[in-house]
Amino acid sequence: MSGQGSPVKLEAPDATGLKVVVVAGQWHEQIAQGLIDGASRYLDSSGADWSLVQVPGSFELPLGAQKALESGADAVVALGVIIRGGTPHFEYVAQATTDGLTRVALDAGKPVGFGVLTVEDEKQGLDRAGLEGSSEDKGAEAADAAIQLALTLRGWS
C-alpha cells in the first residue's frame, strides 16, 4: 500500500494567522470532493484562514497555485486526480503537474502541499480520497504537509 510509513493520525497544529488556499481540480468528482473534504477538515481544525479555488483539472493546478501564492497565500494545498488510461496522456499530465507545482513552490519560496493522486484506476483513487471506507486521506495529508512547512518557514523568518 502506498501509505505505508505515513503518520497514523494527523493532529493539526495551531496555524492561526496562516492564509492557505486549497486549489483543486474538478476531474473525477467523487474522489476530488473526498480530497477537498479531507483538506477542509484538517484546515478547520488547524485554525488557518483558508479558501477553496477550483480549476478545471490537474494540469491547471500549477498556475492556480502560483496565482494564490502571488495573491498573498502563505501556503497552497494542491488537490487533483489523474487516472491512468490507455494512452501516454497520463504520464504527460502527471509529470507536468508535478514539475509545475515543484517550480511554483521553489519560485515562491512557499509550501505547496502535494495532494495529486496518480492512480491506475478509480478504485485506487477512492481508497486514498478520505471517504468512508478509504484507507488513506490524501487531502488531509497534503494540508498537513503545507501547514507544517509553512509553520517551519515562519520560524526561520
C-alpha positions, 0 to 999 in steps of 0.5 A: 500500500502506498501509505505505508510509513505515513503518520497514523493520525494527523493532529493539526497544529495551531496555524492561526494567522496562516492564509492557505488556499486549497486549489483543486481540480474538478476531474473525477468528482467523487474522489476530488470532493473526498480530497477537498473534504479531507483538506477542509477538515484538517484546515478547520481544525488547524485554525488557518484562514483558508479558501477553496479555488477550483480549476478545471483539472490537474494540469491547471493546478500549477498556475492556480497555485502560483496565482494564490501564492502571488495573491498573498497565500502563505501556503497552497494545498494542491488537490487533483486526480489523474487516472491512468488510461490507455494512452501516454496522456497520463504520464504527460499530465502527471509529470507536468503537474508535478514539475509545475507545482515543484517550480511554483513552490521553489519560485515562491519560496512557499509550501505547496502541499502535494495532494495529486493522486496518480492512480491506475484506476478509480478504485485506487483513487477512492481508497486514498480520497478520505471517504468512508471506507478509504484507507488513506486521506490524501487531502488531509495529508497534503494540508498537513504537509503545507501547514507544517512547512509553512509553520517551519518557514515562519520560524526561520523568518 
